[in-house]
Amino acid sequence: MRDSTPVPPSPPPPSGTAPTTAVILATTAAASLRCGDGTLVDRLTAQLGTLPVREVHVVGRSGAVIRASDGTHLIGSHGSAGLADDLRRIARVAREAAGPVAVLAGDLVAHTESLAVLLGHPARDTGAVVAVEEDGDGPLHPPVRVEGGRVAAAGLPGRRVAGANGTFRGVLQVGDGDLASLAEVAEELAARAEDGGPGGPGGSGYGGAGAVELLLVGLVRSGVAVRAAGPGRLHCDRVAGRIAAEAAVRRLTEVDEDRARLEAAVKDDDGFFTTCFVSSWSPHLVRLAAGLRLTPNAVTGFSVGLAALSAVWFSAGTREARIAGAVLLYLSFVLDCVDGQLARYTRAFSPLGSWLDATFDRVKEYAVYAGLAAGYAAGAAEGTAAAGGTAGAAAVRDIWTLAVAALILQVLRHMVDSAYSGARADAAVRAAAGRALPGPRAGAGPPLVPAQAPAPDPPSGAPGDEDADTGRGAGRPDAGRDAGGVAGLSRRLERDAFARWLKRTIVLPIGERMALIAVTAAVFDARVTFLALLAWGGLATLYMLGGRMGRSMAR
């Protein structure tokens, strides 16, 4: 098999974070198949060297020769003494790791970018590569059910999962907050494997399942929230023999990986305006910025500069100036989207960049408020002076009152959003701490992985609510408790395209706010702009508070 996939240089992990430790389970015969100048495991190890992975443990047949790629520290190739031994080795890695732990099947043939959707994600959270809306009952691609971007249920090869809508592709990452759970689940599964499977001595076993499939099922059933990372048009396939491996390698060449990477850099859960009027053409700017070697922070600076010019034009107060300001504000927002897309495309993530982006989003918006109010006030004062009246003072006072009210409302919305997100994060930390407590003795209690049909979904397998400002879904440990209430209704509405777009629009996300400001300022005046912001923003605030209070009361 020939494979000419280019390997870009390895990026460092996000600043202030520990690199990922990877465990490759090269325990199948296919893992040692030749691919180019090496085996499938050699190829996979080289790919990991292009991601924020610095330690690779290979568990496979004794005597296997594994070459470490540049930038990756290969800890060693360990002979496998069986499934229980593999699971206990993973448990030891989890206890010793300082950062996330990735577990990968050694018989993978994948685009590097299909691995990066999980291992290169800045969240560095717990997740699995899952291809959604495919038949998932095959022995190499266990079925899963994905809801709201989370793995709600997972099954083993040959088993059925109610409502399955995707397949697990053999790549699992566990964030550092869930490593204690990974070690505990791995140890319990190892004990059960030694006793013959889920039912203990005399049980039916695990049906040929490998460690990576068992770990996914065990983590989901123990209450760990697992994000479903979709490869999109990219391939991430497990193979069973030479013919399948050669076909999988040929499929890799049929996809433009760079183009797919660019498409993946554009978020698919943005608001209507951002999706239709910005993301439809911003990838061209991303490619241009990458070609010019611009950093995301530099693009953020250009966005701030355009927003400042927009505020200056708005402050002139004339119709022509407001139109020019509206155009500059739109371009500023386009670059505001481009900086994040460029960061995802180049995987140039940093805490500083995230902070700058979030901070200057507020600064730009409030500067535009000030420019609009100043322009309207100047026009009102000039008109009053020309007419020789005193109405201008009242108009000036009223416009600044409206501007301050719009600013306060937006600040309040962000405060509520941050407070709720913080509370949800604290709940997740407490849940993780609870899972880290010593569990029952291995072999006691009901099995983590049942021998027959899957048990009811764990409470934390369900997705959480929508972020009020961005529309991004997030999970929480107790999301399943109100599955029939607000969160359940929210998930049902997500299945309808119109309802989904309405939900994303009604909360007045930043794209809709920028469009509202630009259009009303250019067509009408600043007074109409602020009244529109207050009306729509007030409705969005009530919607957000109602939804979050409903979820909180349902817990």
C-alpha positions as CSV (number, residue, x, y, z in Angstrom):
1,M,0.0,0.0,0.0
2,R,1.3,3.4,-0.9
3,D,0.4,6.4,1.2
4,S,1.7,9.9,0.3
5,T,-0.3,11.8,3.0
6,P,1.8,14.9,3.9
7,V,2.7,15.2,7.6
8,P,2.8,18.9,8.7
9,P,5.0,19.9,11.7
10,S,3.7,19.2,15.1
11,P,2.0,22.1,16.9
12,P,2.6,22.6,20.6
13,P,-0.3,22.0,23.0
14,P,-2.2,25.1,24.1
15,S,-0.1,27.3,26.4
16,G,-0.2,26.3,30.1
17,T,-1.5,22.7,29.4
18,A,0.1,19.3,29.5
19,P,0.4,17.4,26.2
20,T,-1.7,14.4,25.5
21,T,-0.6,10.8,26.2
22,A,-1.7,8.3,23.6
23,V,-2.1,4.5,23.9
24,I,-2.3,2.6,20.6
25,L,-3.9,-0.8,20.9
26,A,-2.1,-2.7,18.2
27,T,-3.6,-6.0,19.3
28,T,-5.2,-7.1,16.0
29,A,-3.4,-8.7,13.1
30,A,-4.4,-5.7,10.8
31,A,-2.3,-3.3,12.9
32,S,0.9,-4.9,11.6
33,L,-0.1,-4.6,7.9
34,R,2.4,-2.8,5.8
35,C,1.4,0.7,4.6
36,G,4.1,2.5,2.6
37,D,7.4,2.3,4.4
38,G,5.9,0.9,7.6
39,T,2.9,-0.6,9.3
40,L,-0.5,0.9,10.1
41,V,0.8,1.5,13.6
42,D,3.8,3.3,12.2
43,R,1.6,5.5,10.1
44,L,-0.7,6.2,13.1
45,T,2.3,7.0,15.3
46,A,3.6,9.5,12.7
47,Q,0.2,11.2,12.5
48,L,0.1,11.6,16.3
49,G,3.4,13.4,16.0
50,T,1.6,16.2,14.1
51,L,-0.9,16.7,16.9
52,P,-0.4,17.9,20.5
53,V,0.7,14.4,21.5
54,R,4.1,13.9,23.0
55,E,4.0,10.4,24.6
56,V,2.8,7.2,22.8
57,H,2.5,3.8,24.4
58,V,2.0,1.0,21.9
59,V,0.4,-2.2,23.2
60,G,0.7,-5.0,20.7
61,R,2.4,-8.1,19.8
62,S,5.8,-8.7,21.4
63,G,8.7,-7.9,19.2
64,A,6.9,-5.4,17.1
65,V,9.1,-2.6,15.8
66,I,7.5,0.8,16.2
67,R,9.3,4.0,14.9
68,A,8.6,7.3,16.6
69,S,7.9,10.3,14.4
70,D,9.6,13.6,14.9
71,G,8.2,15.5,17.9
72,T,6.7,12.3,19.5
73,H,8.3,10.6,22.4
74,L,7.6,6.9,22.1
75,I,7.5,5.4,25.5
76,G,7.7,1.8,24.3
77,S,6.0,-1.1,22.6
78,H,4.5,-3.4,25.2
79,G,3.5,-7.0,24.5
80,S,-0.2,-7.7,25.2
81,A,-1.1,-10.5,27.7
82,G,-4.8,-10.2,26.9
83,L,-7.7,-7.8,27.3
84,A,-7.4,-7.5,31.1
85,D,-3.7,-6.7,30.8
86,D,-4.5,-4.0,28.2
87,L,-7.1,-2.4,30.3
88,R,-4.9,-2.4,33.4
89,R,-2.1,-0.8,31.4
90,I,-4.5,2.0,30.3
91,A,-5.5,2.4,34.0
92,R,-1.9,2.9,35.0
93,V,-1.3,5.5,32.2
94,A,-4.4,7.3,33.3
95,R,-3.2,7.6,36.9
96,E,0.2,8.8,35.9
97,A,-0.8,11.2,33.1
98,A,-0.6,15.0,33.6
99,G,-2.9,15.8,30.7
100,P,-5.5,14.1,28.5
101,V,-5.2,10.4,27.6
102,A,-6.1,9.2,24.1
103,V,-6.8,5.5,23.4
104,L,-6.7,4.5,19.7
105,A,-7.3,1.2,17.9
106,G,-4.1,0.2,16.0
107,D,-5.9,-0.9,12.9
108,L,-7.0,2.6,11.9
109,V,-6.6,4.1,8.5
110,A,-7.5,7.8,8.9
111,H,-7.0,11.3,7.7
112,T,-4.8,13.2,10.2
113,E,-7.6,15.8,10.3
114,S,-10.1,13.2,11.4
115,L,-8.0,12.6,14.4
116,A,-7.5,16.3,15.0
117,V,-11.2,17.0,15.4
118,L,-10.7,15.4,18.8
119,L,-7.0,15.3,19.7
120,G,-6.4,18.8,18.3
121,H,-9.4,20.4,19.8
122,P,-8.6,23.3,22.2
123,A,-11.1,22.1,24.8
124,R,-8.9,18.9,25.3
125,D,-12.1,17.3,26.7
126,T,-13.5,13.8,26.9
127,G,-14.8,12.7,23.5
128,A,-14.9,10.1,20.8
129,V,-14.7,10.2,17.0
130,V,-18.1,9.2,15.9
131,A,-19.5,9.1,12.3
132,V,-23.2,10.0,12.6
133,E,-26.0,8.7,10.4
134,E,-24.3,5.5,9.3
135,D,-25.1,1.9,9.8
136,G,-23.4,1.0,13.0
137,D,-24.1,-2.7,13.7
138,G,-20.9,-4.1,12.1
139,P,-18.2,-5.9,14.2
140,L,-15.6,-3.2,13.6
141,H,-17.8,-0.1,14.0
142,P,-19.9,-0.4,17.2
143,P,-23.2,1.5,17.2
144,V,-23.8,4.6,19.3
145,R,-26.6,7.1,19.8
146,V,-25.7,10.7,19.6
147,E,-27.9,13.4,21.1
148,G,-27.0,17.1,21.2
149,G,-23.4,16.5,20.3
150,R,-22.9,13.9,23.1
151,V,-22.7,10.1,23.1
152,A,-26.0,9.2,24.9
153,A,-25.6,5.4,24.5
154,A,-22.9,3.1,23.2
155,G,-22.9,-0.6,22.3
156,L,-20.4,-3.4,21.6
157,P,-19.7,-5.1,18.3
158,G,-22.7,-7.2,17.3
159,R,-25.0,-5.6,19.9
160,R,-27.9,-3.3,19.3
161,V,-28.5,0.2,20.6
162,A,-31.9,1.7,20.6
163,G,-32.0,4.7,18.2
164,A,-28.5,4.2,17.1
165,N,-27.5,7.0,14.6
166,G,-23.7,6.7,14.4
167,T,-20.7,4.4,14.7
168,F,-17.7,4.7,17.0
169,R,-14.5,5.0,14.9
170,G,-12.0,3.7,17.5
171,V,-10.5,7.0,18.8
172,L,-11.3,8.0,22.4
173,Q,-9.8,10.9,24.4
174,V,-10.4,11.4,28.1
175,G,-9.8,14.9,29.5
176,D,-7.7,15.3,32.7
177,G,-10.9,15.9,34.7
178,D,-12.1,12.4,33.9
179,L,-8.9,10.5,34.2
180,A,-9.9,9.1,37.6
181,S,-13.1,7.7,36.1
182,L,-11.1,6.2,33.2
183,A,-8.8,4.4,35.6
184,E,-11.7,3.1,37.7
185,V,-13.7,1.9,34.7
186,A,-10.6,0.3,33.2
187,E,-9.8,-1.6,36.4
188,E,-13.4,-2.8,36.8
189,L,-13.6,-3.9,33.2
190,A,-10.2,-5.7,33.6
191,A,-11.5,-7.6,36.6
192,R,-14.7,-8.6,34.7
193,A,-12.6,-9.7,31.7
194,E,-10.6,-12.0,33.9
195,D,-13.8,-13.5,35.2
196,G,-15.0,-14.2,31.7
197,G,-17.0,-11.1,30.8
198,P,-19.9,-9.0,32.0
199,G,-21.6,-11.8,34.0
200,G,-18.5,-13.0,35.8
201,P,-17.5,-16.7,35.7
202,G,-19.4,-18.5,33.1
203,G,-20.6,-15.3,31.5
204,S,-20.9,-14.7,27.8
205,G,-17.8,-12.5,27.6
206,Y,-17.5,-9.3,25.7
207,G,-18.2,-10.7,22.2
208,G,-14.7,-10.0,20.8
209,A,-14.8,-6.3,21.8
210,G,-11.5,-4.6,22.3
211,A,-10.4,-2.3,25.1
212,V,-11.3,1.0,23.3
213,E,-14.9,-0.1,22.7
214,L,-15.3,-1.3,26.2
215,L,-13.9,1.9,27.6
216,L,-16.3,4.0,25.7
217,V,-19.3,2.0,26.8
218,G,-18.0,1.9,30.4
219,L,-17.4,5.7,30.5
220,V,-20.9,6.5,29.1
221,R,-22.6,4.2,31.5
222,S,-20.6,5.5,34.5
223,G,-21.9,9.0,33.8
224,V,-19.0,10.6,32.0
225,A,-20.1,13.2,29.4
226,V,-18.5,12.1,26.1
227,R,-18.5,14.6,23.2
228,A,-19.1,13.2,19.8
229,A,-16.5,14.5,17.4
230,G,-17.6,14.0,13.8
231,P,-15.0,13.5,11.0
232,G,-17.4,15.0,8.4
233,R,-16.2,14.2,4.9
234,L,-12.9,12.8,6.2
235,H,-12.3,9.1,6.7
236,C,-11.4,7.3,10.0
237,D,-11.9,3.6,9.4
238,R,-10.9,0.4,11.1
239,V,-9.8,-2.4,8.8
240,A,-9.7,-6.1,9.1
241,G,-7.3,-7.2,6.4
242,R,-5.0,-6.1,3.5
243,I,-7.8,-5.7,1.0
244,A,-9.8,-3.5,3.3
245,A,-6.7,-1.5,4.3
246,E,-5.7,-0.9,0.6
247,A,-9.3,0.3,-0.1
248,A,-9.2,2.6,2.9
249,V,-5.9,4.2,1.9
250,R,-7.3,4.8,-1.6
251,R,-10.4,6.5,-0.1
252,L,-8.0,8.9,1.7
253,T,-6.8,10.3,-1.6
254,E,-10.3,10.9,-2.8
255,V,-10.8,13.7,-0.3
256,D,-9.0,17.1,-0.3
257,E,-7.9,17.0,3.3
258,D,-6.9,20.7,3.3
259,R,-10.3,21.8,2.0
260,A,-12.1,19.6,4.5
261,R,-9.9,21.1,7.2
262,L,-10.9,24.5,6.1
263,E,-14.6,23.6,6.1
264,A,-14.3,22.1,9.5
265,A,-12.9,25.4,10.8
266,V,-16.3,27.0,10.2
267,K,-18.6,26.3,13.1
268,D,-21.9,24.7,12.1
269,D,-23.9,25.9,15.1
270,D,-23.7,29.7,14.6
271,G,-26.7,32.0,14.2
272,F,-28.5,32.6,10.9
273,F,-26.8,35.8,9.9
274,T,-23.3,34.4,10.6
275,T,-24.0,31.2,8.8
276,C,-25.6,32.7,5.7
277,F,-23.8,36.1,5.3
278,V,-20.4,35.5,6.8
279,S,-19.4,31.9,6.9
280,S,-20.5,31.4,3.3
281,W,-17.4,33.3,2.1
282,S,-15.1,33.9,5.1
283,P,-13.1,30.6,4.4
284,H,-11.6,32.4,1.4
285,L,-10.2,35.0,3.8
286,V,-9.0,32.3,6.2
287,R,-7.0,30.7,3.4
288,L,-5.6,34.1,2.4
289,A,-4.6,34.9,6.0
290,A,-3.0,31.5,6.4
291,G,-1.0,32.1,3.1
292,L,0.1,35.5,4.5
293,R,1.1,33.8,7.7
294,L,-1.1,36.1,9.8
295,T,-1.8,35.0,13.3
296,P,-5.4,34.9,14.7
297,N,-4.4,37.7,17.1
298,A,-3.3,39.8,14.2
299,V,-6.7,39.3,12.5
300,T,-8.3,40.2,15.8
301,G,-6.3,43.5,15.7
302,F,-7.6,44.3,12.2
303,S,-11.1,43.6,13.4
304,V,-10.7,46.0,16.3
305,G,-9.3,48.7,13.9
306,L,-12.3,48.4,11.6
307,A,-14.7,48.6,14.5
308,A,-12.9,51.8,15.7
309,L,-13.2,53.3,12.2
310,S,-16.8,52.3,12.2
311,A,-17.4,54.1,15.5
312,V,-15.7,57.2,14.1
313,W,-17.9,57.3,11.0
314,F,-21.0,56.8,13.1
315,S,-20.0,59.7,15.2
316,A,-20.2,62.0,12.2
317,G,-23.9,61.6,12.2
318,T,-24.7,62.0,8.5
319,R,-26.5,59.4,6.4
320,E,-23.4,58.8,4.3
321,A,-21.3,58.4,7.4
322,R,-23.7,56.0,8.9
323,I,-23.7,53.9,5.7
324,A,-19.9,53.8,5.7
325,G,-19.9,52.9,9.4
326,A,-22.4,50.1,8.8
327,V,-20.1,48.6,6.0
328,L,-17.1,48.8,8.3
329,L,-18.9,47.2,11.2
330,Y,-19.9,44.3,8.9
331,L,-16.4,43.8,7.8
332,S,-15.2,44.1,11.3
333,F,-17.5,41.3,12.3
334,V,-16.4,39.2,9.3
335,L,-12.8,39.4,10.6
336,D,-14.1,38.6,14.1
337,C,-15.3,35.3,12.7
338,V,-12.2,34.8,10.6
339,D,-9.8,35.0,13.6
340,G,-11.5,32.0,15.2
341,Q,-11.7,30.1,12.0
342,L,-8.0,30.8,11.3
343,A,-7.2,29.5,14.8
344,R,-9.1,26.3,14.2
345,Y,-7.6,25.9,10.7
346,T,-4.0,26.4,11.8
347,R,-4.6,24.9,15.3
348,A,-3.0,28.1,16.7
349,F,-4.9,28.2,20.0
350,S,-3.8,30.2,23.0
351,P,-5.4,31.5,26.2
352,L,-4.3,35.0,25.2
353,G,-6.1,34.8,21.9
354,S,-9.3,33.5,23.5
355,W,-9.2,36.4,26.1
356,L,-8.5,39.0,23.4
357,D,-11.3,37.8,21.2
358,A,-13.8,37.8,24.0
359,T,-12.7,41.1,25.5
360,F,-12.6,43.0,22.2
361,D,-15.9,41.7,21.2
362,R,-17.4,43.8,24.0
363,V,-15.1,46.8,23.5
364,K,-16.0,47.0,19.8
365,E,-19.7,46.8,20.4
366,Y,-19.7,49.4,23.1
367,A,-17.5,51.7,21.1
368,V,-20.0,51.5,18.3
369,Y,-22.8,52.4,20.8
370,A,-20.8,55.5,21.8
371,G,-20.2,56.5,18.2
372,L,-23.8,56.2,17.3
373,A,-25.0,58.2,20.3
374,A,-22.3,60.9,19.6
375,G,-23.3,61.2,16.0
376,Y,-27.0,61.5,16.8
377,A,-26.4,64.0,19.5
378,A,-24.2,66.1,17.3
379,G,-26.9,66.1,14.6
380,A,-29.6,67.0,17.1
381,A,-27.6,69.9,18.5
382,E,-26.8,71.3,15.0
383,G,-30.5,71.1,14.0
384,T,-31.6,72.8,17.2
385,A,-29.0,75.6,16.8
386,A,-30.1,76.2,13.3
387,A,-33.7,76.5,14.3
388,G,-32.9,78.6,17.4
389,G,-34.8,76.1,19.7
390,T,-33.9,74.2,22.9
391,A,-35.2,70.7,21.9
392,G,-31.6,69.6,21.1
393,A,-30.6,69.3,24.8
394,A,-33.5,66.8,25.5
395,A,-32.7,64.8,22.3
396,V,-29.0,64.6,23.4
397,R,-30.0,63.5,26.9
398,D,-32.5,60.9,25.5
399,I,-30.1,59.3,23.0
400,W,-27.4,58.9,25.7
401,T,-30.0,57.4,28.0
402,L,-30.9,54.9,25.4
403,A,-27.3,54.1,24.6
404,V,-26.5,53.5,28.3
405,A,-29.6,51.3,28.7
406,A,-28.6,49.2,25.7
407,L,-25.1,48.8,27.1
408,I,-26.4,47.9,30.6
409,L,-28.8,45.3,29.1
410,Q,-26.0,43.7,27.1
411,V,-23.7,43.7,30.1
412,L,-26.5,42.1,32.2
413,R,-27.0,39.4,29.6
414,H,-23.3,38.6,29.6
415,M,-23.2,38.5,33.4
416,V,-26.2,36.0,33.5
417,D,-24.6,33.9,30.8
418,S,-21.2,33.8,32.6
419,A,-22.8,33.1,36.0
420,Y,-24.8,30.2,34.6
421,S,-21.8,28.8,32.7
422,G,-19.7,29.1,35.9
423,A,-22.4,27.3,37.9
424,R,-22.6,24.5,35.3
425,A,-18.8,24.2,35.3
426,D,-18.8,23.9,39.1
427,A,-21.5,21.2,38.9
428,A,-19.3,19.3,36.5
429,V,-16.3,19.6,38.8
430,R,-18.3,18.3,41.7
431,A,-19.7,15.4,39.6
432,A,-16.1,14.6,38.5
433,A,-15.0,14.6,42.1
434,G,-17.8,12.3,43.0
435,R,-16.9,9.9,40.3
436,A,-13.3,10.0,41.5
437,L,-14.2,8.6,44.9
438,P,-13.4,4.9,45.4
439,G,-16.1,2.8,43.9
440,P,-17.3,-0.7,44.9
441,R,-15.0,-3.6,44.8
442,A,-14.4,-4.9,41.2
443,G,-16.8,-7.6,40.3
444,A,-19.5,-6.4,42.7
445,G,-22.8,-4.9,41.7
446,P,-24.3,-4.8,38.2
447,P,-22.0,-5.0,35.2
448,L,-20.7,-1.9,33.5
449,V,-21.3,-3.6,30.1
450,P,-24.3,-5.8,30.0
451,A,-24.3,-9.2,28.2
452,Q,-27.6,-8.6,26.4
453,A,-29.4,-5.4,25.4
454,P,-28.1,-2.1,26.8
455,A,-29.5,-0.8,30.0
456,P,-31.3,2.5,30.2
457,D,-29.1,5.5,29.3
458,P,-27.1,7.1,32.1
459,P,-28.4,10.4,33.4
460,S,-25.3,12.3,32.2
461,G,-25.4,10.9,28.7
462,A,-28.0,13.5,27.7
463,P,-26.9,16.9,26.3
464,G,-27.3,20.1,28.2
465,D,-28.8,23.4,27.2
466,E,-27.9,25.9,24.6
467,D,-25.5,28.7,25.3
468,A,-27.7,31.8,25.3
469,D,-25.3,33.9,23.2
470,T,-23.6,31.5,20.9
471,G,-26.0,28.7,20.5
472,R,-23.4,26.1,21.3
473,G,-24.6,23.0,23.0
474,A,-22.9,21.8,26.2
475,G,-23.4,18.9,28.5
476,R,-23.9,18.7,32.2
477,P,-23.7,15.8,34.6
478,D,-27.4,15.8,35.5
479,A,-28.9,16.7,32.1
480,G,-30.9,13.5,31.9
481,R,-33.0,14.4,35.0
482,D,-35.1,17.0,33.1
483,A,-35.1,15.1,29.8
484,G,-38.9,15.5,29.8
485,G,-38.8,19.2,30.7
486,V,-37.1,22.2,29.3
487,A,-34.0,20.4,28.1
488,G,-36.1,17.6,26.6
489,L,-38.2,20.2,24.8
490,S,-35.1,22.0,23.6
491,R,-33.7,18.7,22.1
492,R,-37.0,18.0,20.4
493,L,-37.1,21.4,18.8
494,E,-33.5,20.9,17.6
495,R,-34.8,18.2,15.3
496,D,-36.8,20.7,13.3
497,A,-34.8,23.0,11.1
498,F,-37.0,26.0,11.4
499,A,-37.3,25.7,15.2
500,R,-33.6,25.2,15.4
501,W,-32.8,28.4,13.5
502,L,-35.5,30.3,15.5
503,K,-33.9,29.2,18.8
504,R,-30.5,30.4,17.6
505,T,-31.9,33.7,16.4
506,I,-34.2,34.7,19.2
507,V,-31.4,34.9,21.7
508,L,-29.9,37.8,19.6
509,P,-26.4,36.4,19.2
510,I,-23.5,38.6,18.2
511,G,-24.0,38.2,14.5
512,E,-27.7,39.2,14.7
513,R,-26.7,42.2,16.9
514,M,-24.1,43.4,14.4
515,A,-26.6,43.1,11.6
516,L,-29.3,44.9,13.5
517,I,-27.0,47.8,14.3
518,A,-25.7,48.1,10.8
519,V,-29.0,47.9,9.1
520,T,-31.0,50.2,11.4
521,A,-28.2,52.8,11.6
522,A,-27.8,52.9,7.8
523,V,-31.5,53.0,7.0
524,F,-32.9,54.9,10.0
525,D,-30.9,56.5,12.8
526,A,-29.2,55.7,16.1
527,R,-32.5,56.2,18.1
528,V,-34.1,53.4,16.1
529,T,-31.0,51.3,16.6
530,F,-31.0,51.5,20.4
531,L,-34.8,51.0,20.6
532,A,-34.4,47.8,18.4
533,L,-31.6,46.6,20.6
534,L,-33.6,47.2,23.8
535,A,-36.7,45.5,22.4
536,W,-35.0,42.4,20.9
537,G,-32.4,42.2,23.7
538,G,-35.2,42.4,26.4
539,L,-37.1,39.5,24.7
540,A,-33.8,37.5,24.4
541,T,-33.1,38.1,28.1
542,L,-36.6,36.9,29.2
543,Y,-36.2,33.8,26.9
544,M,-32.8,33.0,28.4
545,L,-33.9,33.5,32.0
546,G,-37.0,31.5,31.5
547,G,-35.2,28.6,30.0
548,R,-32.5,28.5,32.6
549,M,-34.8,28.9,35.5
550,G,-36.9,26.0,34.1
551,R,-33.8,23.8,33.9
552,S,-32.6,24.8,37.3
553,M,-36.0,24.0,38.9
554,A,-36.2,20.7,37.1
555,R,-32.9,19.4,38.7
